[in-house]
Amino acid sequence: MGLHTSRQTDHRSGVVPIVGRPNVGKSTLLNQVVGERIAIISRRPQTTWNRIVGVKTLPEAQILFVDTPGIHEAPSNFNKHMLRIVKGALEDADVILHLVEVTRPGHPGDKAARDFMRPIDVPVILVVNKIDLDTAHTPWRGRAEGYETTVAISALKGTGLDVLEQEILQRLPSGPQYYPGEVVTGITERFIAREVIREKIFHLTHHEIPYACAVVIDQYSERDDGVIYIRASINVERDSQKGIVIGRGGHLLKEIGRRARMDLEDQLGVKVYLDLWVRVSRDWSKKDHALREFELS
């Protein structure tokens, strides 16, 4: 998709990464601000593996929100890869949103996340999320040290997002409208299909399985009757994991496919034929070539 670059007088635009430790509500916030579900939402931490762009078009500005993997310290090759994704998003940033939870003040992961983004010289807004759960009414006011300002929100309920939007707009540089107004995401339909399938795996499996699964869209095409045909492979690291994903008599794989197909038909507005396969790619998360093959790098 080509970028739409019409200029308007005093028009503002820029890249705004949503950054924080795992499971603080980054994907929920992205979906809420653009008005559609384009990122995985799960109670499991670390469900976002790529940079996902949500486009918010206003009369006077266009904000390119970027959901990012949770910042955390981990020695594995896969987790190092995810931190490289966050670093790349920060290097493109015009304004950064550092998302934290009101119910967990002083969490060491929040300091680690702030330290990670500190070398980037752009405005950082502290966004205090989940105020709908704050029964103690914790006072978050004013400017926290090292931040431009503090905004309290509930990403789930949509509370405070109008204030957050205004704080972002005040700090965006002048710039063009990059995408047509009706566009809400810069990602492709193939990417959406992959994320929807992965989301169902997260919801229907347990323990280590979701983190050992990489979904690859092998074929995405429109048939003569208008049906979208999607062939996808679910890559796991061990034979035992393959058996779990397939389930007894193929029951779990069928349920993953059924739920993913229903979601895709709702998002794409057309009939979908989803053909899922499971294959073993041993220790793929430890191999750089596998990360490239699975479009994770």
C-alpha positions in Angstrom: 0.0 0.0 0.0 1.5 3.3 -1.0 1.6 6.2 1.4 -0.8 9.1 0.9 1.3 12.3 1.4 -1.0 15.2 1.0 0.1 18.3 3.0 -2.2 20.6 4.9 -1.6 23.9 6.6 -0.4 23.3 10.1 -1.0 19.5 9.8 0.8 17.3 12.2 1.8 13.7 12.0 4.2 11.3 13.6 5.1 7.9 15.0 4.0 7.1 18.6 5.2 3.8 20.0 3.3 2.3 23.0 6.1 0.9 25.2 6.2 -0.9 28.5 6.8 -4.1 30.3 4.7 -7.2 29.3 1.0 -7.3 30.0 0.3 -3.7 30.9 -2.4 -3.2 28.2 -0.4 -2.0 25.2 -2.5 -3.9 22.6 -5.7 -3.0 24.3 -4.8 0.7 24.1 -3.8 0.4 20.4 -7.2 -1.3 19.5 -9.1 1.3 21.5 -7.5 4.4 20.0 -8.0 3.2 16.4 -11.5 1.8 17.1 -10.8 -1.7 15.8 -9.1 -4.9 17.0 -5.9 -5.2 15.1 -3.6 -6.5 17.9 -3.8 -9.7 20.0 -5.3 -9.2 23.4 -4.5 -11.9 25.9 -4.0 -12.2 29.7 -0.7 -14.0 28.9 2.3 -11.6 28.9 4.4 -11.1 25.8 1.8 -11.8 23.1 3.0 -9.1 20.7 5.9 -10.3 18.6 6.0 -7.6 15.9 5.5 -3.9 15.5 1.9 -3.4 14.8 0.8 0.0 13.4 -2.6 1.6 14.1 -3.5 4.7 12.2 -5.6 7.5 13.9 -6.6 10.2 11.4 -8.0 13.5 12.7 -8.8 16.7 10.8 -5.6 18.3 11.9 -3.3 15.4 12.3 -2.5 11.7 11.7 -1.0 9.6 14.5 0.8 6.3 13.7 0.5 4.3 16.9 2.9 1.4 17.2 2.3 -1.6 19.5 5.5 -3.2 20.6 6.6 -6.3 22.5 7.0 -6.0 26.3 10.4 -4.9 27.5 11.9 -7.4 29.8 15.3 -9.0 30.5 15.7 -12.5 29.1 18.7 -14.3 27.6 17.0 -16.3 24.8 17.6 -15.5 21.2 13.9 -15.0 20.6 13.6 -12.4 23.4 16.6 -10.5 22.2 14.9 -10.4 18.8 11.8 -8.8 20.4 13.9 -6.2 22.1 15.4 -5.3 18.7 11.9 -4.7 17.5 11.2 -2.3 20.4 14.5 -0.5 19.7 13.6 0.0 16.1 10.2 1.4 17.0 11.8 3.9 19.4 14.3 5.0 16.8 11.4 6.0 14.6 9.5 7.8 17.3 8.3 11.3 17.5 6.5 10.8 20.8 6.7 7.8 23.2 3.9 6.5 25.4 5.3 4.6 28.4 2.4 2.5 29.7 2.3 1.4 33.3 -0.3 -0.1 35.6 -1.9 2.1 38.4 -2.4 -1.1 40.5 1.3 -1.9 40.5 3.2 1.3 41.3 7.0 1.1 41.5 7.2 -2.2 39.6 10.9 -2.8 38.7 9.9 -3.7 35.1 8.7 -0.1 34.7 12.1 1.3 35.6 13.8 -1.2 33.3 11.5 -0.1 30.4 12.2 3.6 31.1 15.9 3.0 31.1 15.7 1.1 27.8 14.0 4.1 26.1 16.2 6.8 27.8 18.7 7.2 25.0 15.9 8.3 22.6 15.6 12.1 22.7 11.9 12.6 22.1 9.0 13.5 24.5 7.9 10.6 26.7 4.4 10.6 28.2 3.8 8.5 31.3 0.4 6.7 30.7 -1.0 5.2 33.8 -3.4 2.5 32.8 -6.2 0.4 34.4 -7.6 3.3 36.6 -10.9 1.4 36.4 -9.3 -1.1 38.8 -7.9 1.5 41.2 -10.3 1.2 44.1 -7.8 3.0 46.4 -7.9 6.1 44.0 -4.1 6.3 43.8 -3.2 10.0 43.2 -1.4 10.2 39.8 -1.0 13.9 39.0 1.3 16.3 37.3 4.7 15.5 35.7 6.6 12.5 36.9 10.4 12.8 36.9 11.8 12.3 33.5 8.5 12.6 31.7 6.7 15.4 29.8 3.5 14.8 31.6 1.3 12.0 33.2 -2.1 10.9 31.8 -4.3 8.4 33.7 -6.5 6.2 31.5 -8.4 3.0 31.3 -7.5 1.4 27.9 -10.3 -1.2 28.4 -13.0 1.4 29.1 -11.7 4.2 27.0 -11.4 6.6 29.9 -9.0 9.5 29.5 -8.1 8.8 25.9 -9.3 12.2 24.8 -6.9 13.8 27.2 -4.1 11.5 26.0 -4.8 12.4 22.4 -4.5 16.1 23.1 -1.2 15.6 25.0 0.2 13.7 22.0 -1.1 16.3 19.5 0.7 19.1 21.3 4.0 17.3 20.9 3.7 16.0 17.3 5.8 17.7 14.7 4.4 19.2 11.5 4.0 16.6 8.8 1.9 15.1 6.0 -1.0 12.7 6.1 0.7 9.4 5.3 -2.4 7.2 4.9 -5.9 7.8 3.5 -8.4 8.7 6.2 -10.3 5.4 6.1 -7.1 3.3 6.8 -6.8 2.1 10.4 -3.7 0.0 10.1 -0.5 -0.2 8.1 -0.4 -4.0 8.3 -1.5 -6.4 5.6 -4.4 -8.8 5.5 -1.9 -11.7 5.6 -0.5 -10.3 8.8 -4.0 -9.9 10.3 -4.7 -13.6 9.4 -1.5 -14.7 11.1 -2.3 -12.8 14.2 -5.9 -14.0 14.5 -4.8 -17.6 14.2 -2.0 -17.0 16.8 -4.5 -15.4 19.1 -6.8 -18.5 19.1 -3.8 -20.6 19.9 -3.1 -18.4 22.9 -6.6 -18.7 24.1 -7.1 -22.4 23.6 -3.7 -23.9 24.7 -1.8 -23.7 27.9 1.7 -23.4 29.5 4.6 -23.2 27.0 2.6 -23.9 23.8 1.8 -20.4 22.7 5.4 -19.2 22.9 6.6 -22.2 20.9 4.2 -21.5 18.0 5.0 -19.5 14.9 2.2 -19.1 12.4 3.2 -18.7 8.7 0.7 -17.8 6.0 1.7 -20.2 3.1 -1.0 -19.1 0.7 -3.5 -16.2 0.7 -5.7 -15.8 -2.4 -9.1 -14.9 -3.6 -11.1 -17.5 -5.5 -13.4 -16.9 -8.4 -16.5 -17.0 -6.0 -15.0 -14.3 -3.8 -14.0 -16.6 -1.0 -10.6 -15.9 0.6 -8.5 -19.1 0.8 -5.9 -19.1 3.5 -3.4 -21.9 4.0 -1.4 -21.5 7.2 1.2 -23.6 9.0 1.5 -23.7 12.8 5.2 -24.3 13.6 6.0 -25.9 17.0 9.3 -27.0 18.4 8.6 -30.5 19.5 6.5 -33.5 18.6 4.6 -33.4 21.9 3.6 -29.8 21.2 2.3 -30.8 17.8 0.0 -33.4 19.5 -1.3 -30.8 21.9 -2.1 -28.3 19.2 -3.9 -30.9 17.1 -5.7 -32.4 20.1 -7.5 -35.8 20.3 -9.0 -36.6 17.0 -8.0 -33.2 15.7 -10.6 -31.5 17.9 -8.4 -28.6 19.2 -7.0 -27.7 15.7 -10.5 -27.7 14.3 -11.6 -25.3 17.1 -8.7 -23.0 16.5 -9.6 -23.0 12.8 -13.3 -22.4 13.5 -12.7 -19.5 15.8 -10.1 -17.9 13.6 -12.3 -18.3 10.5 -15.2 -16.6 12.2 -13.0 -13.7 13.4 -11.4 -13.3 9.9 -14.8 -13.3 8.2 -15.9 -10.5 10.6 -12.8 -8.4 10.0 -12.5 -8.9 6.3 -16.2 -8.9 5.5 -16.0 -11.9 3.2 -16.2 -15.7 3.4 -13.0 -17.4 4.4 -11.8 -20.9 3.8 -9.0 -21.6 6.4 -6.7 -24.6 5.9 -4.5 -25.2 9.0 -1.5 -27.5 9.2 0.9 -28.2 12.1 4.5 -29.0 11.6 7.5 -29.5 13.8 10.4 -27.0 13.3 12.8 -28.1 16.0 14.0 -25.2 18.3 13.0 -22.6 15.8 13.0 -19.8 18.4 16.7 -20.3 18.9 17.6 -20.0 15.2 18.1 -16.7 13.4 17.2 -18.2 10.0 13.9 -19.5 11.4 13.0 -16.0 12.7 13.6 -14.7 9.2 11.7 -17.5 7.5 8.7 -17.0 9.8 8.8 -13.2 9.2 9.7 -12.4 12.8 12.8 -10.4 12.1 
